Amino acid sequence: MAATKSQPNPPVWPSSVRVFDAASQTSEEISDTIALLTRRLTNRHTGHFSMERYALLFLPGTYENVSVEVGYYVQVAGLGLNADDVCFAGSGERVGVYAEAMDLRPEGAGSLDTFWRAAENFHQHVTAPTSPLHGATVDNSTAAGGLLWAVSQAAPLRRVRVTGGDLRFSMPPLYASGGFAANVRVERAVRFGSQQQWMLRNAEVAVGADRSVSTLNVSGESEQSNKEKEEEEDLSTPDVLRGAWSIVFAGVEGLSPLTLEC
């Protein structure tokens, strides 16, 4: 019987696969390398039908103020056993993992052609800056904190925990259409926008409100204050979720009763 040839560990990756390590690389080095690699794929004119492909892999650790824009044909993945093993943290504009609408013109396509990308298995804790940024519309940009994933079809988001802000699937009033996310845990709100045919599966939303402190009444039963109940509902009502057309929830916890009635 012929002996099998052993494979190197770690493998010899092709140039399209890059492995990053917070312990041995600075935030600037990582951000600059990614920006240079994917510069054509973050432009809708040069990236839409490009032949380039990149997998950006992150070893366990905390990546402080690293900028990871996910363009066409780019996959971002944390290499930890759990999503929390790889954390993107910081504050400000274009910090952490994000996917902006590919057409930012007021009357343009928005996210309607923001296809063919993926991100998975990491924790994102990005907060909004305390002071206004240069001309940034904070509520629909990366400057709002949380995670911006303004995509349409063929752009899954999986196994992600979001703290520090909302998980936002559009940049209103820009258009967006479709999408899929699964196995996500969001401390605050999920905001859809104008998506059609969006599916959210196996998720927890408004986790921060769920963790609000409860009090015990004289009979020993736990009860929340009216303020806490309102906060929980406010983070997951139709007015907050927004969205239009068909949105499918499967195994999603934390939704307001008003949402479940729709």
N, C-alpha and C positions, 0 to 999 in steps of 0.2 A: 504494500500500500504506500503510495507516494506521500511524503510528508507535506503538510500544508505550510505555506510560507507565512511567517508571522507578520502582522501589520504593525507599523510604528505607532506608538502611543506617547504623546498625541500624534494624530495623523499629519501628514504633509498636506496642508490645505492648499487649494488653488488660490490664485490671486483674488478671486471673487469672494473669498471667505476671509473675514478679518475678525480676530479675537482680541478683545480689549480687556485690560486689567487695571482697576483703579489703584491697586497697590504699587504698580510700577510705571504708570503713565499719568501725567498731569491732565487736568480738565481741558486745558488749552490744546494739548497735544491730541487728545481724543477728538475734540470738537473740530479742530483744523483738519485732521485726517479724514473724518467723515464728510466734511464739507467739500474737500477736494475730490474724494472718491465719487461722490454722488452729485456733483455740481450740474451735470447734464440731466440727471434723473429727477431733479427738483424743479425743472423748467418744463412746462407742458409742450413747448415747441420742439425741444430736443429729446425729451424723455418719453413721450407718449408711445412711440413705436421703436424705441431704442433696442439694441441687441445686448446692452449691458445688463448684468445681473449681480446683485451683491447680497450676501448674508452677513449681518453685523452681529457678532456674538459677544456677550458680556459675562465675564467671570464674576462670581459672587463678590459683592463689595458695595460701597456707596459711591455713586458718581455725582459729585457735587458740582452744580452749575455746568454740566455738560450739555451741549446742544446736539440733539439727534433728530434732524428732520428726515422723515421717512418719505422718500420719493417713489417714483415708478420703479417696479421690479426690485424693491428693497425689502428684505425681511430683517426685523430686529428681534432677538431672542435672548432672554436671560438664561444662564446656564446653571442656575441653582436648582436644588431639589424642590424648593418652595418659591413662590413668587417673591416673598419678602427677602430672599437671599440676595437679590439684585435690586438696589434702590437708586432711583434717579431723584435727587433732591436739589432744592435751591429756590430762588425767587427771582422773578423778572421775566423779561420777554425772551422767547425762543430758548427756554430752559427745559431740559428733560426730553422725553420722546414726544413728538408731535407730527401731525400731518395737516397742513393748511390746505384750504381750497386752492386748486391749481390756477384758477382764473379769478383774480381779485378785482377786476374791473366792475364798476357799479352795475352795469347791465350785461355782464359777461356770463360765462357758464358756471361760475362758482365752483362747486364740488362735483358737478355733473359728470366730469371726466376724470375725477380723482380715483383711479382704479389701481389694481395690480400692486398691492403692497400688503404687509402684514406685520403685526407686533404681538409679542406674547411673553409671559412668564417673568413679570417684574412688578415692583411696587413703585409708584410715582407719587412723590410728596413735593409738589411745587406750589408755592404760595404766591399770591399777587403782591406786587411791590407796594410799599406804604406811600410812595409818592408817585404822581402822574408821570407817565413816560412820554417821550417825544411823539406827539400826534397819534398815539395808539388808542384805538377804540377798545377799551379794556374788556367790555362784556363779550366781544366776539373774537378776541385775539389770543395769542399765547400768553399775553400779559395777565390774563384773568386767573392764572393758577390752575391747579388740577391737571387735566389732560385734554388736549384738543385733538380730536380724531375726526376731522371734517372730510369724510370720504363718501364714496358711493359703492357700487358693486365690486366684488372680488378684492376686498380689503378687510379681512377679518382681524378682530381684536380679541385675544384669548388669554385667560389666566392672568388677569391684571388686578392689582389693588390700587385704588386712587384715593389719596387723602390730600388735604390742603386746598381743595377746590372741587368744582364740578367736573363730571365727565361730559364733554360737549361734542356732539356729532355733526355740528354745522357751524357756520359763521354768518348768522343772520345779519342783513336780509338776503345774503347770497343763497342761490339755489343749492340743493343737495338731493340725492336720490339713492335710496337703498342702503343696505349694510347689514353686518352680522357681528355680534359680540357674544361671547360665552365665558362662563366661569369668571365673572368679574365681581368685585366687591367695592362699592363706592361709598365713601363716607358721607357725601352730601348728595346733590341732585344729579340725575341724568337728564340732559337736555337734547332733544332730537332736532328741532328745526323743521324743515319742509320735506323730510325724507318720505319716500314711498317704499313699501315693502321692506321695512326694517324688522329684524328679528333680534331679540335679546333673550338669551337662554341661560338658565342656572346662574342667576345673579342676585346680589343683595344691594339694595339702594337705600339711601337715607340712613345709613348705618349710624352716623353720628347722632341722629335724633333717636334712634332705637336705644342708644347707650345713655340717654339722659337719665339723671338720677331720679329714682322713684322714692316715694314716701310710704310709710305704713300707717294705716288708720287704726282705730281702736280695736277693730275685729281681727287685725293681723293681715288683712288683704292689701296687696300692693296696688297703689293707684298713682297715676301721673297727674300733674297739674294741668289745667286747661291750656296753659301756655306751652307746655311740653307736647301736648297732643296736637296743638295747632302747628307747632314747628315740624312735627313728624309728617303731618298731612301736607304742609306747604312745600315740602321737599319732593313730593311724589304725586301731586295732583295733576290733572290734565293741563292746567294753566302753566305749570312749571315744566312738565315734560314736553309740552308743545307737540310738534309733529302733526302730520296729516296723512291721509290715505291709510294704508294698512300697516299697523305696527303689531307684531306678534310677541307676546310675553309667554315664556315657557319656563316654569320653575323659578319665577322671580319673587323674592321676598321684599317686604318693605313698602309696597305700593299702597297708596291711599285708597280707602274704600270708594272714593269718588272715581278713581281711575278704573277700578274693577267693575264699576257699574256701567262704564261706557261700552 
